Amino acid sequence: MTNSDGAAWTARRRVKAVLAGQRPDRVPVSVRPHNFAREQKPEDLIAETLRLQEKPDSDGLEPQSPVHST
């Protein structure tokens, strides 16, 4: 699907449109499952976050810190 200027909708464009008060082709979606076994050290949390971001149809990145962080 394309937007009014003929460009294809991308996750980045979709989120930017919503933040600008415009209507995208669909609601942006971000699902962030947690794998606490892989998220104990900061470097592992970063690696897991980036790995999950590479999955198709993700419109956002949801940075998280471990629950036990201070």
C-alpha positions as CSV (number, residue, x, y, z in Angstrom):
1,M,0.0,0.0,0.0
2,T,1.2,3.5,-0.7
3,N,0.5,6.9,0.9
4,S,-0.7,10.0,-0.8
5,D,2.6,10.9,-2.4
6,G,2.9,7.4,-3.9
7,A,5.6,6.1,-1.5
8,A,5.3,2.7,0.2
9,W,4.5,2.7,3.9
10,T,7.4,1.7,6.0
11,A,7.5,1.2,9.8
12,R,9.5,4.4,10.2
13,R,7.1,6.4,8.0
14,R,4.1,5.0,9.7
15,V,5.3,6.0,13.2
16,K,6.4,9.5,12.0
17,A,2.9,10.0,10.4
18,V,1.2,9.2,13.7
19,L,3.5,11.5,15.7
20,A,2.7,14.3,13.2
21,G,-1.0,13.8,13.7
22,Q,-1.5,12.2,10.3
23,R,-3.4,9.0,9.5
24,P,-1.2,6.0,8.4
25,D,-2.3,3.0,6.4
26,R,-2.7,1.1,9.6
27,V,-2.1,1.4,13.3
28,P,1.6,1.0,14.2
29,V,2.3,-2.1,16.1
30,S,5.2,-3.1,18.4
31,V,5.2,-6.3,20.2
32,R,8.1,-6.9,22.6
33,P,8.3,-10.4,24.2
34,H,10.7,-10.7,27.0
35,N,13.3,-13.5,27.4
36,F,14.6,-12.8,30.9
37,A,17.2,-15.5,30.6
38,R,18.8,-13.5,27.8
39,E,18.3,-10.1,29.3
40,Q,20.3,-10.3,32.6
41,K,23.4,-8.4,31.4
42,P,23.2,-5.0,29.6
43,E,25.0,-6.3,26.5
44,D,22.7,-9.3,26.3
45,L,19.7,-7.1,26.7
46,I,20.9,-5.0,23.8
47,A,21.6,-8.0,21.6
48,E,18.2,-9.5,22.3
49,T,16.4,-6.2,21.6
50,L,18.2,-5.8,18.3
51,R,17.5,-9.5,17.4
52,L,13.8,-9.0,18.0
53,Q,13.7,-5.8,16.0
54,E,14.8,-7.6,12.9
55,K,11.6,-9.6,12.8
56,P,9.2,-8.5,10.0
57,D,6.2,-6.2,10.6
58,S,7.6,-4.5,13.7
59,D,6.8,-0.8,13.7
60,G,8.8,0.1,16.7
61,L,11.6,-0.5,19.1
62,E,10.7,-0.9,22.7
63,P,13.9,-0.4,24.8
64,Q,13.7,-2.0,28.2
65,S,15.9,-2.2,31.2
66,P,16.0,-5.3,33.4
67,V,13.6,-5.3,36.3
68,H,16.4,-5.5,38.8
69,S,18.2,-2.4,37.4
70,T,18.6,0.5,39.8
